Amino acid sequence: MDASLILGVIGPIVTIVTILGTTLYWLGGKFREIDMRFQQIDERFRQIDRRFEEIDKRFEKN
């Protein structure tokens, strides 16, 4: 094989792999951020549930 043919094939492959790797890394960061926000929302709902449980206990005592 000719060297220019090898470089002509390897160059675009390296570029595509680099773009894919960068894109997947970026998407991973976005998904981590989304997951973190869902965890925050879950914690807020847990806090609200605890408050309602406390209110229910107060009503049961009376």
N, C-alpha and C positions, 0 to 999 in steps of 0.2 A: 504494500500500500504506500501511497505517496504521503509525505508528511503534511502537505497542505490539506489533503483529504481527511486525515486523522484530526488535525486541528479544527477543520471545518465541522466535524461531527462532535468533537469533544467540547468545543466552545459553547454551542447552544445548550448542550446537555448540562454543563456546569451552571450556566445561567439559569436554566429552568429549575434545577435542583436548589439553587440558592434562593430563587424567588419563592419556591414552595416552602422551604425551610423557614424563611422570614415570615411568610404569611401564616404558617402554622404556629409559630412562636407568638405572633401578634394575636391570633385568634385564641390561643391558650390564655393569654393575659386577659382578654375580654371575658372569656368564660369564667376565669377565676374571679373577676370583678363582679360578674352577675351572680355567681354562687355566693360571694360574700354578702351582697345585698339581700339575697334571699335568706341568708342566715340571720341578718339583722332584722328582717321582717318577722321571721319565725320567733326570734327572741322577744320582740315587741308583743306578738300575740300571746306568748307564754306569760309575759308580765300582766297583760290584760286578763288572761284566764285566772291568774293568781289573785288579782284584785276582785274578780267576781266570786271566787271561792271564799275570800275573806268576807265579802258582803253577805254571801249565803250563810256563812257561819254566824255572823252577827244576827241575822234574821232568825236563825234556828234557836239562838240563845234567848230571844225575847218571846 
